[in-house]
């Protein structure tokens, strides 16, 4: 959410995510305190689900209108809809692409990626004639007068002429802003010189890539360096559209190759054979598909066909330009068209496009006779990742944009907004087509701008008496299960005569001893279920159903019912027990007739399989700096100030604070990254201060919501204040994933 701004005041110091346009600017770059706004705070949690063990992957390469558009504003903006990926569970790597020299992913994208266990990569690019001199500089270093040998690490041979200076800079930039690697795109030829182009490619570029990859792995162990298929080993720019002898040396020096898009139906098998012959995993080859077409094997709503061809040989896919559904087809229909791209749909749902805008001829004609006359989408080919592979899981179904913003069900703001750091984890199991369905709802929200609306399918008309129990899976998981499983959820507007609940499904490893429920609650909740099943499916094996958890807690906040159910176990403590699924369960009397439509809103859902206790926090201090005022002339019909004039001022300033665990030592300008395991975001408020001598009986003014922060700083971009001599107070609240405050708020009062 943006901070409040008024009239035509523009805050030139509003924090933005920006690229670096030249290597000269890279030399000027140094980590600084001003970077605090652009450092990602949501950590990437290494995926332990086995996805890396040779399975095909999906790389999503952003390319929208040159980049840094709606997404550049760190504190969000007032767009109701913004291009965003709502299918992170299908994506392994996200590349933020632009034509700037150094493309640093906007911090909000990196936060959203990490929350969904997706790697976030930036781009280094040199292209066209203007990139020739920059490529030479990238290889030889910032100056031809530099003694290269003195700058190089001792393990680099002295006869190598390349300089690691800019490779080191790329490592420092990625480490500073907490993203996960680079796409390297060299589309400029070498400058004419006494050194042959072939030597520069095979000796210098390859060596630099190898150094960059190894150095970044040392500093960011899960990082990736991906090479784009452009330069060949001869040093010319000639796209191969596959992995072959002309580009394999660059692939050998990096973590993967992103091929160009003009490949044929017989290309994937050749790429597979080449990777196998090199002793590399075939899933480290990413076959490119351009959603915009432009000669791509498959594109538009048929992009899934390129993914399918690659996956036949266990190759990965790189989808370029997915914002086609937003930029070309229009923001007003983005949600519908993006869903068609990813999930497919009925032919009548698709917009009318020319054939050249739908698909490249290489993949054949558009198909509609796929499955029940439904066209395929990318999700029909790509296997979703588990929503969590760690001991915790949380979602509030926030899409990262909306019409209102709520905290614990209480409305903070009624206006359009977008802020991708708020994007939560969306269901990763395909929507049901039966009597019960769900949709993300922007009309009600517990935390953020949306919730999950559960509905009775209108297609069933009034024939709703035949069912008594319906289970709707929402998320596949791969969470280690200890001796505690705490399920917490918030729900609202449950339809009369229907019982709403949550179920979890647990996989019991083969030969594991039985676990037993401890101290079953005396309260028969009938709203939370655990099903324990064997990993080995046997026809005579039935799942064990546990109905009542050990501990139950229920409270109501702003019409939302918050329920916490805790299961405790004794017996086998084997770490191989896994929580593999969570979903909604509905009950009603079988003969009971219910009308179609809304059943309830699910506002949030969290699971903790370790029994984590929420620690206590405190704000040691809050500071204000970079303060300035702009004079504003209000229209004559506006309220006049106490001085009788229509002169007001707008206040601009930056708030910065610290937060720490209670009793933990305070380190200046630093705090434990583990705090973000418990603090979801900070909410910032402001209000004028009444003069107690002049108004001793009046209550304080109400707090006005300014916005949120995912770091310990916030830029106030124009609060209207009256004449000099008045006072204003700011407050910062630390909000947990349950929507509650985790510490006493931090306050500061200033005279304006």
N, C-alpha and C positions, 0 to 999 in steps of 0.2 A: 504494500500500500504506500502511496506517496505521502509525504508530509503535507500538511495543509498549506496551500499557496493561494494568494488572493490577487484578483485583478490581473495586471500585466507584469507582475513581478516575476522575474526569471532568476533562478539561483544558479549562477555560473559555477558554483562549487558543489552542486548536487553530485553525489558519487555516481560514477559511470564505469562500466566495463569497457575498456578500449584496447585496440591492437597496438602494435609497434610497427611503424611504417618503413623503417630502414635499419640497416645494420649500424649506421651512425647513431641512430637513436638507441639501439641496443647497447652500444658502448656507454651511453649516458645513463642507462638504467641501473639503479641500485635499489635493493630492498630498503623500504622506509616505513615510518610509522603511518604515513598516509595510505599505505597499502591495506590497512586494516579492513576497509570496506570490501576489498576484492579477494580476500583470502577465504577459500571455502572452509566451512566449519563442520559440515556433515562428513564424517570419515567414510572412506571406502572400506568395506568389510570383505576380506578375502573370501571368495565363494568356495565352500567346502562340499558342494553338492556333486562333484565329479563332472561338471560341465566341460572342464578343460581336458578330459581324458580322450580326446580325439573326435568329439562330436562336432558337427557343423556349427558355426557361429554366425552371428549377424552383426555387421558393422553398419551404423546409420551415420551418414555424412550430411550434416546440415549445410544448406546453401540457399539462403533466402534473401533476395534483394540486396546482395552485397554484404549482408551480416550487420550486426550491431544496430538493429532497428528497435522494435518494441522492447527487446530483451536487454538493451544496454543500461537501463536505469536500475541500479542496484537495489534501491528501496521500492521498486515497483512503479506502476503507472496507472492511469485511469482507463486503460483498454479493457473492455468487457471480455474480449476474446483475444488470445495471443497464440501464435503457433507454438505448440508444445507436443511432445510425444506422450500419448496416453497409453502406450503399449510397451513400456520399458521392460516388461517381463519377457518380451521376445528379443530384446537387444542385449548384446554383450559389450559392445564398444560404441561410443558416440564421439564423432569428430566434429568439432565446430570449424567450419571452413569459411574463409573469405579470401579476397585477393590482396589483402595487406601482407606485408613481408612476414610478420610474426602475428599470428592469430591466437590470442589468449582466450580460452572459453569464458564467456560471461559467468561470473561466480554463481548466479542463480541456476544456470544449467548444470554446473558441476555439483552443486548441492543436491539438485533433483536426481542427477545420475547416481551419486553415491548412496542416497537413500534407497534407491532401487537396485543397488549392487551392480551398477554399470560403470565402466571406465570412461573417463572424460579426457579427450585428447585435443590438443591444439594443432595448428598447422604452420609449418615453415614452407614458404613458396618463393621461387624465383621463376619468372615467366616473361616471354616475349623479349624484345631487344633490350628493353630497359633493365632486365634482370641480369644481363651478361656481366656487368661490372660488379653487381652484388654477389653473383656466384663466385667470381674470382676472390672477392673479399672474404666470403664464407670459407673458402678453402685455404687462403694464404694468411688470413688474419687481418687485423685492423690497419696495418701499415707495412709497406715493403721494407721499411727501415728496421723492423723488429728482428732481433736475433732469435729465430724460431727455436733453435736447439735449447736455449736457456729457459724458454717458456714451457717446453714439453715435459711431460712426466718421463721418468728415467726408463720406463719400459717401451718407449716409442723409439724405433731405430733412427739413428742420426741422419741417415740418407733419405728419410721420408721428408718431403718438402711441405706437407700440409701442416696447418696450425690448429690446435684444439681450442683456440680462444672462443669461437662462437658455439662450438659444441658444449663447452663448459657453461656458456651463458644460457643455452637452452635448458640445461639441467637445472641451473639456479632458478630460472623463471618458473619451471614446472614445480620445483620444490617449494618456492616461495608462495605460489598461489594454490598449492595443494591439488593440482590436477595430475593426470596420470600418463602423460607421454605426448608423442608428436606424430603427425602424418608429415612425411618429408616428400615434397613435390617439386622436382627440378624440371622445369619446362623451358629453360633458356640454354642455348648452346654455350660452349666455352669461348672465351676471347682468344683471338689468334695470338699465338706465342710460340716460343721455341720448344715448348713442351707439347708433345702430340696429345690430341684429345683422348686417344685411347689410353695413354698413360694416366692422364688426369682422372679418367673414369675408373680404371681398374686399380690404380695405386692410391690415389688421393681420396676420391669420393668413397670408395669402398672402405678404406682404412678409417676415414672420419666417421662413417656410419657405424662401424664396428666399435669404435671408441665411444661414440655417443650412446649406443645401446648398452654397452657394459657399464659405463659410468652412471647412467640413469638407473639401471638395475641395482647398483650399489646403494644409491640414495633413496630410490623409491622401488622397493623390491617387486611390486606387482605391475610396474609400468610396462608400456609397450611403445616400440618404435615401428611404424608401418611405412613401407616404401611404396610410393605411387609409381605405377608402370608408365614411365615416360622416357627417361634416358636409357640408352643401351650401353653395353660394355665398350662400344667403339666411341662413345662420347657424343653421339648424335641424338636428337630428339625424335624418336620413332616409336610410337605406341605399339606394343606387341599384343595386347588384348588377351594375354595368357602368361603363364610362367614357362620360359624356355631358356635356351643357352644365352640369349641376348640380354637377359635381365636377372638371371639366376644368382650372379655374384652379389648383387645388391640384396636380394632376398636372403642369401646366406649370411649376410652381415647384420640383419635386423630380425624383428619378431614376426614379420609377415609382409605380404605384398598385396596391394590393392590394384587389380588389373583394370585397364581401360574397358570400355563398354561394348566395343564392336566385335564381339566374339560370336562364333557359330555354334550350332548344336553339337558338333563333334569336338569342340574346344575343351570342355571340362575333363574328358578322359586323358587328353594329352597333358594337361596341367597336373592331374593326379599322378600320372606316371612319372613326370619330371620331379615332383616333390618327393615321391617315394624313392626314386633313384638317388636323390640327394640325402636321404635319411631324415627328411623333415616330415612333420605331421601334415597331412593334406589339408587339415582345417586351418592351417596358417596361410593358405592361399584364399584371398577374398575376391571372388568374381564380381566385377562391377556391373551394376544395373542403374541406368539413369531414368528416374521416374518421368522426366520431361521428354524422353524419347531421344532425339538427336542421334539416331543410328544405333541405339542400344538394342541388345538382343530382345529384351522385353521392357515394357514401360507402362506408365499410366496405371490403370486398375488391373492390368495384367502383369505387373511387376513380379508377382508371385511365381510366374513361369520361369523367370531367370533364376530365382531362388531354388525352385524345384530341380532344374537341370544341374545346378551346382551341387545340390545335396545328394544327387544320385551317386556321386563319386566322393562323398564325404568332404567336399570343398565347402568353404564358408562363402558368404555373400556380403557385398558392400552395396548398400542402397544409397544413391546420391540424389539429393534434391527432394526429400519427402515432403517439403513444404509446398510442393505443387498443389496439394489439396487446399492450401490456404492462399497462396500467392496467385495462382492461376484461376482456380475454380471459385475463389472468393471467401473472405472471412465469414460472411453471413451464413454460409452453408458448410463451414469447416468441420464441425462435429460429425455431420452426416457423411460427407465425402471421405473424411479421414477414416471413419469406421468402415466404409466400403473398401478402401484400399487395404486395410489390415484384416478385416473379418469377412469381406465379401457380402453378398446380399442377393436379393431377387432382382432380375433384370429391370423391372419397372422402377427400381429405386435409383438407378444410375442416371446421371445427367447425359444429355445428348452431346456427343463429341464427334468430330471428324475422325476417320480411321487413323490418320497420321498423328492424331493427338491421343490415341488409345494405346497403340502397340506397334512395335517394330515388326516388319514383315518376317524377320528371321524366326520369330517364335510361332508363326502361323496365325490363323484367324482368331478373332475373339470367340471364346466359348461360353455358352450359357447352359448347355445341357450337362452340367457337371454332377450335381447332387440335388435331387428333388428340384431341378430347374434353378438351382442356386449357383451363382458365380462364386468362384473361389476368391480368397484373400490370402495375404501373406501368412496369417495364423494357421491356415490349413497345411502349411509346409513346415513351419518352424515350431519346434517343441518349446513350450514356455519353461522358463527357469522357476524354481521354487521362490516364493515370495520372501522367505527367510531361511537361512541356513545356520543361524546363530540361536542363542537361547532367548532372544526377545523378538517380538513382532508387534508393529503398531501401524494402524491406518486410521485416517479420518475421512478418506475418500475425496479429499480436496484435489481439484484439477489444476490448481495454480491460478485460477481466475474465477470471477463471479460477479454477482450484483450486490451482495451484502457480505459483511465480515463479522463473524461471531467468535466469542471466547466463552467456553462453557455454556453455550446456548444463549448467551446474552449479546444482543446486537451492539457492535461497536461502531459500525459504519454502514450507511445506506447509500452506496454509489458503486459504479462500475470500477473494477480493479483487476490487476494482474500482478503476480509476484511468484515466479517459478520456484523459489526456495520453499514455498508453501506446498508445492505439489506433493501429494501423498501417494501411497501405493494403491494402485487400482486392482480390482479382481483379476486373477490370472487364469481362471477357469472359464471356459466359454459360457456365455449366458444360456440359461435353460430355455427350452422352447415349449415347456409344458404349462401346467395350470398356474404355476407361480413364476413370476419374472421380476427382474429388478432393473432400475435405471438410476444413474447418477442424477440427483435432484439439486437444483440451485435455489429452490424455494425455502429449504430448511437446512440449517447447518448447526452442528454442535461446536466444531472447532475449524474455523476457516470459512469457506464459501459454499460447501456442498455436503450432501449426505447421500446415503444409498436408500432410494425409495423401493420398497417391496410391494408388488402389486399382484392381484389376481388377473390373469390373462383374460382380456375382454373377448378373445376369440372363443372362449368356452361358454359365452353367454351366461345364462343363469343356471347352467348345469354344474353346480358347485357342491352338490350333496354327496358325491361319490367318494370323496377323499376325506381322510381323517388325519393323516400325517404326511407332510411333504418336507423333504430335505433338499436344500438348495446349496450346493458347494460353491464357495467363493474363492478360496485360495488353496493351491497346493503348496506344501511346506516340506522342509527337510530339517526340522529343528531337533537338536539333541534333547532328550527328556531325562531329567534327573528324578528326584523324589518329590518334586513339587511341580504343579502345573496351575498357574493362576490365569484365569480368563476374565477379562473385564470388558464391558461393552455399555454403550449408551443407546437408548431407544426411546422413541416418541410416537404418540398417536397410534397405539396398537388398536386394531379394529376389535370391536366388541365380539365376544364369543370365540376369539382366536387366541391361543397361547403362543407367545413368541419366545424363541430360545436360540441358543448357540450350541453347536456340537463340535467336537474335535475328534479326529481319528488318529489312533496311535498304532504304529507297526511294532509288533513284538518279535524280536529276533529269534531265529530257530534255536531250540535247546535252552532258551533262557528260562529261568525259574519264574514262577508266577509272582506278580506283585499284588498287594492287597491294599484296598482303600482303608485309610485310618480315620477313626473318629468321625464317622459319617454324620453330617449335620442333622439335627432334629427337625429342621425345617425342610419339608418335602418341596423342593423348589420346582421340580418338573420343568426347568427351563434351561438347564445346562447338562449336556450329555457327553460322555466319553466312550468311544468304541475302541476296544483293544483287539487287534487282529494279528494273525501270524503273517510274517514275511513270506512264508511258503504257503501258497494257496492249495488247500486240500478240499476235496468235495465234501468231506464229512466234518470240516472245521467250521464252527460258528464263532462270530465275534463275541467278545464279552462286553456287555453294556453296563456302564456305571452311571447311575442317574444322579444321585445326590453327592455333591462335593462335600469336602470336610468342613469348609468355612464359607459362610455366605454373608455378604454385606450389600445393602441397598440404600441408595439415597437419591433425592430428587433435586435437580438444579435447573431452574428456568424451564420447567415443563419437560425436561429430559430426565428419564429414569436411568440412573447409573447403577449397574450391577457388577459385583465382583464375586467370582466363584473360584475357590481354591481347592484343588485335589491334592491330597498328600498320600504317599505310598510307603509301604515297607516291603522288604524282600529284595529282589535282584536290583542292584544298582548299576547294571551293565550300561555303559555309555552308548551302546548301539540301539537302545530304544529310541524311536523317532516319532515325533509328532508330524504327521504327513498331510493333514487336511483340516480345514476349518470351514464351517458354513452355518447357514441359518436353518432352524427346524421350526415348523409350524404345526400346531395341533388344533383340531376342532372336533366336536361331536360329529360322528359320521352322518347322521341324519340332519344335521344343522345346515340350513341353507344360508349362504352369505352372499351379499351383493358383490359384483365385480368392482375393481378399483383398488384404492390404496389399502394396504394392510398395516404398514408402519414405516417409519424412517429409522434407519440404523445410522447413528451419528459417529461412532468410533468403535474400534475393536482392537484389543491388545492381548497378547499372550506372553507370559513369562514362565519359562521352564526351569528357572534357578531360584525362584523365590526372592528376587532382588528387593532389598529394602531401600526406600527413597531416603537419601541422606538429607541433612539440613544444610542450607546455604546462607551466606550473608554477603551484602554489598559493602565492601570496605570504604568505598568512596565513589563519588560522581563528580565529574568536572565539566566545565563549559569553556569553550574557546572559539576562536575565529568568529567573533560576534560583530554584526554590522546591522545598520538600519537603512531602510529606504523610505523616503517620504511618499505618501499616497494622498491624492486629492479625491475624496469621495464625492459621488454625485450629490447634488443638493438635497435630494429626497432622503439621503441616508442620515442616520442619527448623528447629531453634532456632538463633539466632545465637550467635556465640562468647561473648557476654556471658551466655548462659544464659536469655535472655528470648525471647519470640516477637514482639518489636517489630522491625519493619522500616520502612523509609521508601521512598517512591517519589520519584524525581527527575524534575522537569519543568524544561526549559530550551530555549533556542533557539540553534541553531548558525548561524553566518553566515560565509561565506568569500569569497574572491576567486580568480579564475583568469585567467591571461593567457598570451599567446604568449611563449615564451622570448625574452628580449632586448627585449621591448616595454616601453614605460614604463608604470608603474602609476598609474592615475587613481583617487583615493579614491572608493569606493562605486560605481564604474562599471567596466564591462568591455566589450570589443568584442562587438557582436551577431554578428559573423562566427564567434565561437567556437561558436555553435549549429549551424554548418554541419558541425562535426566532433564535438561532444559531444552525445550522444543524451540522456543524463540523468546524474544523480549518484546513487550508491548510498552509503548511510550505515550505519555499523556501530558497535558498542560492545562493550567487555569490561572486566571488573574487572582491576585491576593487581595482580600479585603483589608482595609485599614481597621484594625480592631478598636482603635480609639473613636473613629467616626461611626463605625457600624458594629457596636459590641453585641447586638442581639441577632445579627444576621448570621446564617450558616455560611460556610465556605461555598464558593462557586463549585459547580459540578466539573469534574474532570472531562476534558475534551480529548478524544482519541486522535493521536497524530499518525501512528503507523507502527510497524514492527521492524525488528532487526534480528539478523542471524549472526551478528557479531556484537562486540561490546562498544558500539558507537552508533550514533544516529544523527543525520543532518536534518535540522529544522529549517525548512525552506519557505519562510514567510508567514509568521503569525502576526495578525494585526493587533497592535497595541495602541493605547491612547497616548496622551501627551507625556512628556518626561516626568519622572517622579513616581510613576506607578511601579508595581512589583508583579512578577510572574513566578509561578512555581512549576517545575517539571518533575515528573515521576516515571521511574522505570520499574516494570514488573517482570519477573522471571516466570514464564509459563511452562508448565510441564506438559507431557503428552496427554495427560488426563484433563487438561484445561485449567488446572489449579495453580495457584502461586506457590512457589517452592521456597520463598524467602520473603522477609519483610521488605517492602519496596524501598528503592533508593530515591531520595528527594533532594532537590537543590532549588533555592530561591534566588532570584536575581532582580536587581533594580534596572528598569528600562527607561 
